[in-house]
Amino acid sequence: MSPRTKEQYKAIRREKEALIIDSALELFAEKGYHTTSISHIAQKAGISKGLIYNYFDSKESLLVRILQDFISINTSLLNVGSRQEITGENMGKYIDAILDSLETRRNYWLVLTRFSMQKDIANLFFSHQSTRDTIAQLFHQVNNYFSKHFEHPHEEMLMFRSVIKGLALILLLTPGAYPPELIHSFRERLHRMFVR
């Protein structure tokens, strides 16, 4: 048996890191951040506690990584491309991607929703300059979109955020409670309201 290549080691590292993140996400969504320990995460992942520390310095650094991943995912859903400008097509795809990801990435959304209501975690998250910069850029792009396409952009942007957050809460807290045709109807209505 030949020794592993650098690429194989990198693949193993990515796989273990993903396992740790997925296990933490599941536990954070189920039990909350403060009541979940590194030991719980290790047990859920089926690895040693020490191995987690090879990947993350602390539970806090694991949390920050999860939140930064979420921001990256959310930014990629918007898919503005090289122009850095949101088009109507981008907004339509963004709405669709959010609704789809509420189902496919449920734990991410549950964690984000839970954490957005905990001031200490929000403060930790926003204490990182890179996170603040990414969110500021995203907010600027969304603000420009609403300014270009709506007579009352701030009201419309607030309405957009409120509707998305409210719908997300309903779908996250009562999975499967609404038939697919109703969710499709919501999707169409969001397109009519916000895609220009």
C-alpha positions, 0 to 999 in steps of 0.5 A: 500500500503506497503512502497517501498523497497531499491531495488525499490528506486534504480530502480527508481533512475536508471530510472531517471538517465537514463532519464536525460542522454538520454534527455541530449544526445539528446539535446547535439547531436541536439543543442550542449553542450554550448547552452543546459542548465540544464533547457532545459534538465529538460524540455526535461525529463519532470522533475524539474531542482532541481531533476537533481541536485539530480543526477548531481552536474552540467551540466559539471558533467553530460557531464563527466558521458556521456563521461565516459559511452561512454568509458565504452560502447566502451571498452565493445564492444571490449570485451577482457575478462580476458586475456586483449588481443585483438584477431582477433575474438575480433577485428571482433566483435568490428568492427561489434559492432561499425557499429551496434552501429552507428545506435542503439546508434546514439546520443552517437556517434553524441555527441562524434564526436561533442565533439572530435572537441571541445578542451575545452570539450576534455580537461575537459574529459581528466582532469579525471585520471580514464578516462585517465587510461581507454583510455591508457589501451584501446590504449595499447591493440589496439597497441599490437594487431596491433604490433602482426599482422601487418608489419607496425603497426602504419600505420595500426592502423592509417588507422583503426582509420581513416577509422572507424572515416570517415565511422562513420561521413558518417553514422551519418551525412547521416542516411539512405543514404546508402543501407544495402548491401553497409554497409554490403560490408564495414563491410566485407572489414573492416574485410579483412583489419583488422581482423587477 
